[in-house]
């Protein structure tokens, strides 16, 4: 027979043992669940890291027969590397425009008391979310034709920037609102102009917010397919469009080229995220980093 002892406070030792066992089992269950979730997301990344170096890649993940022939075959594609450069131009140009104009607009909305300001901001955000780029593609295409912006990177940058600006302004306005106005008042006493205040005081404080909007804009443009596909010719199309051409004549995906190109396509955005995350950590509180 088992012996049950009672402690000074009246708690039985077997109850404590059962509670400890339940606690250990619950922790083991959490860890097993987290490992399964991690494996679910890690397997595609593992395939992406190994398939480009495999002589005969398949859908499954296995140790590759190491080779660099896939990269050599990709270099024979006249649009592969050019499309990556085009993606950099489109993403960088759009991010620059979005960050610049969103910062100016957010600063103005944060400092100037305009009747209906909040309603205007929420209205623009709501319309940009409901009326997507697909729904507005016909009038945008007609506008690009009349403005002679067909097969022009500038036209694509302007269209993508217009779609991202409402949300970017909404995000940056919170950062601007958290910026102390006492710094600006001190600079204004010494004769600083509004642009000088914006450049030397506001921008350094809200730099984490600008980085957030920049990364968000680059990620949106980097994966955009429809607008560049409709407005640009083959020699100016980005990697997101060229990726869909890496198929055999029978319509099947060429895994050798597709996996290699996917790796090169993913690296710039991943490196950018690692750099910005290491610089700012994405630990934000208003416009000031914690």
C-alpha angles and dihedrals in degrees: 000000000000118000119231116200128193124218126221093268093051098255116137117230094225090059090052091049092051091049090051091050091049090049092051092046091049091051092048090050092052092050092048090050092049091049091052092049090047091050090049091057097033098056095068090047090048090052090049090052097047107031096069089060095047120099092215109021119192136185090267126076119247141142106291128235091238115240139143095208091104091062091048090051090049091053088059089065105093094210103042103087093029090058091055090053089048090052090053091051094048096043095043095046093047093046091050093052094043095048094045099047095036091053092050094046094044091050091050093048091047096050105031118071104221120174109251093013097140093043090052092049095048090044093055091047092049094048092048089053097046100038101057128193091258092058093049097042096103097054090040090053090049090049092050091051093051092045091048092239098131111126089012125125089209091061092052091047092051094048094047092045091053091054094049100042100082094055092041091053090049091052096046094046090069090054091049092049090055093054111103111246091207090079091055093047091053091050091047090055089058091052101261115161122231091257091050090050090049093048102041103030113020100038096053091051096047094039092116089055092049089051091050093052091044094053091045092051094047092049092050094049094041092063098036113122112164103058097047091042092057100037106035135066124233095268093053101039118117127238094265089065098038090053089070091060094062094097133112122251088262092060096254122130115258097227093193093059097030095053093045093048091045090056093051090043093054100044100074094052092043092050091047091052092049091049095048092042092052090047099046104008091217088258099136134168109182108306096329124082115234 
